[in-house]
């Protein structure tokens, strides 16, 4: 086999390998962003709303009205102001905070801190479907208790942006920011 033929063969194999890796990465991304594990609501120590798009506050207050938790924690980037507990129709404590940093990582740190100081063993997190898997990863690094996720559906027109954003943020969480 000539040197040129060998180089062409190596390029072909490398090209096929790159296509295969791209397809596998795409399939994994579709699985974690479009088809994540969604939990059924059940009694927990707290409901914790992550900031971001979609009707998260509405879903959080619905869960509080259902009586599954005595405490609701709201990340303020997800809403304009801290809601009054009267919106739950129950005697529910509402805690609002600004994460530091203002990212899922900051929210996960606050969840871990609150869980340690208050003795929480289970938390229902409210986010959107695209963030579910990454939120579980981030939160699991800061909180040792049971993590349940209730996801709201993003608007269809938001999916292209969310898919790109969550893909990049997931790579960042796996590669660059591996701690709490």
N, C-alpha and C positions, 0 to 999 in steps of 0.2 A: 504494500500500500504506500502510495506517495505521501509526501509531507502535506501537500495541499488537500488530498482526499481525507487524511487523518484530521486536519484542522476543520474541514467541513463537517465531518462526523462529530467532532467534539462540539462545534457550534450548534449543530442540530440537537444533540443530546442536552446541551445547556439550555437551549430554547424550549425544548419539551419540558425540562425540569422546572423552568421558570413558569411556564403556563400551568403545570400541575400544581406548583406551590401557590400560585395566584388563585386557582380554583378552590383549593383546600382552604386557604385563608378566607375567601369569599363565603364559602359554605359555613365555616365556623362563625363568621361575622353575622351572617343571616340567622343562624341558630341562636346566638346570644343576644342579638338586637331585635330581630323581628319575632322570634318565637321563644322568649324566655320562660322560665318556670314562674307561674303566678300562684300565690297561695290563697287559700280560702280564709276569710276572716274568722278568727277564733279569739277567745279571751287572752289578753296580753297585759303587761304592766304599763305600757304606754303606746300611743300612736305617734309617729314621728314623720312629719311632712318634709320632704326634701324640696328645695327651691327649684323652680324651672317652669316650663310651659305646660299648658293643659289645665283641666279642671281639678287640680290637686286639692285645693282648699275645700271645694265642694265635697269631694270624696272623703277627705279627712273628717269634715264635720258630720257627714253621713255615718261614718264608722263610729264617731264619738256618740252620736244619737243612738246607735244600736247598743251601746252599753258595754262594748268589749274591753274598754280601758278607762281607768280613773284619771289619766293624764294625757294631754295632747301637747306635743312639742311642734312648733312651727318655725321653719327656717324663713326668715324675713325676705330674702330675695325672691321668694315665691308668692308674696302677697304685698299689698300696699300698707296694711296696718294689722296689728295684732287683733284678732277678733275677740269679742266678749264671750265669756262662757255661756251666756244666755242663748247664744246661737246653737248650742248643742242640745238644749232642752233638758239637760241633766246637770248634776253637780259634778262638773269635770274641771280639773285644774288645767289652765292653758299657760304654757311657757313659750314665749317668743324670743328668738335670738338672732344675731347676725353672725354667721360663721366666719372663722378666721383660720385659713384663707377663705374667701367667698367661693368655695368650690365644694364638690362632693367630699373631698378629703377633709375640709373644715367641718362639714356637717357630721361626718363619721367620727371625727375627734370629739365633737360635742356630744354625740350619742354615747360614746364610750365613757366620757367624763360624767354625764348625768346618770348613766347606768351604775357606775361605780359608787357615786355619792348617794344614790337613792335605792340601791340594792335591786335594780331591775334585772330580771332573768329572761324576759321576752319582750320584744318590740315589734310592732307592725309598722313598716315603713311605707309611705305613700310616695310614689314617683310615677313617671310615665313608662310605658312599655320599653322604649328604647334605652332607658337608663337602668333597668332592672338588674341585669347581670353585673354591670360595672359597680352599681351601688352595693350589691351583695359583697363583691370583692373588697371594696373600700371599707365598708362597715365591719366586715369580718376581721379586718386587721386591727380594729380599734375596740371591738366589743366581742366578748366571749359568749354571750347569751344566745337565745333562739332568735333568729332573724326571719321574719315573715315579710312579704312584700305584696302590697295591693297596688296594682298599676292602672293608671288611667290611659285612655287611648289618645295619642296625639292627633291633631288634625292631619288629614291626608296630605295637604300641601306642605306640611312641615317635615315629612319623612325624608326627602332628599338631604336636607340640611342635617337633621338629627342622625341619619345614617352615617354621614361623613364625620360629624362631630363626635359621635359616640365611638366610632372606629378609632379615630385619632386619640380620644381620651382613654380608651381601653388600652391601646398600645402604650401610652404614657404611664398608665397605672401599673402595667405589667413590667415595663422596662425601666422607666426613670424614677418612679415614686413607689418603691416596693414596701415601704413601712407605713405605719399609721400616720 
